Amino acid sequence: MNAGEPGPRQQAGGDRDAPESPQQPSPEAVDAEDEKGELDQDQPQDAWSARRDLIDHSPKAMGVGDNARFGGSLVAGDQHGVSGGLVAGDVIMGSKTEIYHFGVSATSHGSGEVPQSTLERLAPYFVADEPLFESLLERLRTERVLVLSGPHFSGRRTVALMLLHRLGVSPIRALVRDTTPAQLVQQLSDDQRPAKGYVLCDLTTHRDQPLREPHLLAARGQLEGVDAYLVITVGPLATLEDIAAVEWKPPSPGDVLMRHLRALTDRDTTDRLLALPAVATFLERGHQLREVAAFAKHLKRYADGEVAEETVGTFSLATLENQVQEWFDENEELIPLRDKAFLIALAAFDGGPYALTAELSDLLYAFLQRTANSALQPEVPVFGTHIGKRLQLARARWYPEEENTEWGPVTQSKAAFLDDRVSLVLLREVWTGHPSARPALVHWLQRLAGDGRPLVRTRAASTVAVLAYADLPSTMALIIEPWATSHLFRHRLVAVNSLTLAHLLEAPNIPSILDSWCESEDQALRWVAIRAYGLIGAERPDQTLAALRSAVRKEYAAVDEDGNERDIDERMVRQLAQSVELLLLSPVGDRVLTELLRRLDQDRAVRDLALRGFLSACARRDGDVRYGRPLVLDWYAMSAADGARAAGGIAHLWRSALDDRGHTRNALEELCAWVRAADHDPSTERALAGLLPALVTTASEHRRLSHLLRTLHGEDGAPPPAVAARLLAVLPPRH
C-alpha cells in the first residue's frame, strides 16, 4: 500500500457512506469526526507514487500518461484530449454554436388520431432490417399486441407506426402516455370510435405497478372484438412481469443517414456529403437516430449553401450538449433523481469500475435528495437494478479491462460513455447550469477526497479540474482552497492533482496561483504549490527552479521574520526535493540538470536541494520494481552513448553527493542498491561499469568506491554479489 493510504479507512461496504437517518449526525459532523480521527495517522504520499496514481487513474479523455504534456511532468507538446480532433477544454466550453433541437422529447407525444400524412411522410425515411421487421409484423398480426423494448430515441415510435401502417390498418390512434397498465383496457373500451390500430409510447410503469401478462390478455380480448392491433413501447427501465418484450435493435446510423440524404437530395450530392470527414466523425460517435435525422437536414442546408462547413463539424458536439441538457431537464418520472445521480457519478468515473460508480452514485443521490427534500428519506433498492438498462439510459457500455491497483493489475468490469466527450459536457452542465446541485456535489466530492482508494481520490481531482475549467473562481473557493488548507495531507494531495489536471485542460491562471501560494505564510498552501510544481513545472523549468530555491532558502533561514529562531521543517524540505526529483526525470531533465549544476555551490540550502532531489531520482527504477534498471543510470548510459553533456553532469552530481558530509551515507546506500540491481540484470551492470570510472577523479574517491565494492554484503545472509568484484576491476588506478 502506498504511503498515506490507510487501509482501515477502506470503505468496502461499510455503513460510513450510507444515507443518514434523521437520528444520525449531520454529514458535516461525520466529516469533522473522521478528520479528527485520521489526523494522527495521516502521512504525505511520496511524489513519485502519487504521480503514478494520477497517471493510472485519471480519465482517458484527459490524455494523462499517453499525453505528450505529461511525461513525468507536464511539458510543452500536443494535447490529445478526447478523440475526434478536439482538445478537452474545447469540449468543456461547448460548441459555441446554435444548440440544435431534434424534435420532441420522449414525454411530448400527444394522444389522438395519427394523421395519414404523418405516416406517408415517415415511410420514405424508414430503415429496418427487413427479416426482423417481417417477423415483428407476423407476430403483431397473430397476437394483436406487441411490446417493443429499447433505449429512448432509438426509433421505437417510428417502427410502431410503420408496423401498423404496413398492416394496412386505419385509422391509427395514439393513446395517452400516462396510461397505467391497469388503465390500458379501460382506455381501449372507452374509445367511442374504435380505431383499427393503437400505439402507446413509453407506457408508465412503477415497481408497484408493473405491466403483467393479464393486462395484455385483457387488451387482446378487447382488440379482437373490434379487429384492431396495439403496439406498446417501453424504455429500458420499465417494470415488466411475465412478459417477454421484443427488444428493438435500431438500424445503423450510417444506413439511416444515407436513406435520409437520398430522400432529401440526389444520389451524387448524397455521395459527396457522405465523403466529408466530419460526417465520418459524426457516425463514429454512436448518435441517436433522431440526431442522425437532424444531421441529414443540416447537411442538406450545407449542400444548398445555407450554412458554413464549420457548422457540419460542430453539429455532433451540439447534439451532445442538447442530450445532456435533456437528461437534467426531464421530470423525475422519466429520469428519477437516483438515475441523474448515476449519470453524474459515471461522468466522474467514466471508464472506471461499474460497481464503484454505482456505489458512489447512491451516496451522491442521498446528498441530492437532502437538497431536494430533506424530510424525505432517500430509498436505495439493494437489489433489482439492472446494469444493462442503466447503461442504456446513460448511452454507455460495459466492458472488462485491466486496472492498476496498489495490489497489482486486476481485471475489472468497467462502464464508460459511448462518446468520450459526455463526461466533460455533463460535469460542466451540472456545475454551471444547475447551481442548486452545487451543495450536494461539493459535499460528495469532499467525501471522495477522503476515501481510502487512490482511484476515488484521483477521480475527485479530475472532476474538480473540469469544474475549475468551467468556473475557476467558484471551484477554487468552494472546493480547491478548503482542500489545500486542510490539515490532512490526503486532501492537500487531491488539491495538487486538481490544479495539475486543470492546468492540463488549459484552465487559466494555475501557474500564477501556485507562484502566489509558494510565497504564502500558510504552510499548507506552500506544500500544495511545491508538490504541484513537480508535476507542471517542466513547462517553465527556470521559473519553477527559482521558486523552489526561494522556498528552500526560506526553510533554511535561521530565524523567522520576527527574529525568533526556528528549526528546519524537514517534511517541507523533503517535498521540495521530491519536486526536483520529478523535474529531473521529466522530458526536460537535461535542462534541469544543467541549472542544478550551475547553482550547485551558490549556498547550502540550494546545494542540499539539488543533491537530495538527485538522490531521490536515483532511487527510481524502471517499472517501479525492486531490481529494475535505475532511471538515472539509464539516462546516463544513453547520454554517454550520444556524447551528451548530461552524462558528465550526472557523474558530477554523484561525486558531489558522495563527497558531501550531509549526503555521503545516503549516496553510498543508493550506490549499493545500484550494484545489487546490476547483479540481477546484465544491461544494468554494463551501464554501471560505464559510470563508475567517471566517479573516480581523486585517490579518496577511489578508496571510497573500492571499499564499497570490496565490503558489499549479500542480502539476507547471502554471499557478496559476484558483480561487485567485476565492477571493482573497472575502477581506474589512483595514487
Secondary structure, 3 states (H helix, E strand, C coil): CCCCCCHHHCCCCCCCCCCCCCCCCCHHHHHHHHHHHHCCCCCCCCHHHHHHHHHHHCCHHHCCCCCCCCCCCCCCCCCCCCCCCCCHHHHHHCCCCCCCCCCCCCCCCCCEECCHHHHHHHHHHCCCCHHHHHHHHHHHHHHCEEEEECCCCCCHHHHHHHHHHHHCCCCEEECCCCCCHHHHHHHHHCCCCCCCEEEEECCCCECCECEEHHHHHHHHHHHHHHCCEEEEEECCCCCEECCCCEECCCCCHHHHHHHHHHHHCCHHHHHHHHCCHHHHHHHHCCCCHHHHHHHHHHHHHHHCCCCCHHHHHHHHHHHHHHHHHHHHHCCCCCCCHHHHHHHHHHHHCCCEEHHHHHHHHHHHHHHHHHHHCCCCCCCCCCCCCCHHHHHHHCCEEEEEEEEEECCEEEEEEEEEECCCCHHHHHHHHHHHHCHHHHHHHHHHHHHHHCCCCHHHHHHHHHHHHHHHHHCHHHHHHHHHHHHHCCCCHHHHHHHHHHHHHHHHCCCCCHHHHHHHHHCCCCHHHHHHHHHHHHHHHHHCHHHHHHHHHHHHHHHHCCECCCCCECCCCHHHHHHHHHHHHHHHCCCCHHHHHHHHHHCCCCCHHHHHHHHHHHHHHHCCEHHHCCCCCEHHHHHHHHHHHHCCHHHHHHHHHHHHHHHCCCCHHHHHHHHHHHHHHHCCCHHHHHHHHHHHHHHCCCHHHHHHHHHHHHHCCCHHHCCCCHHHHHHHCCCCCCC
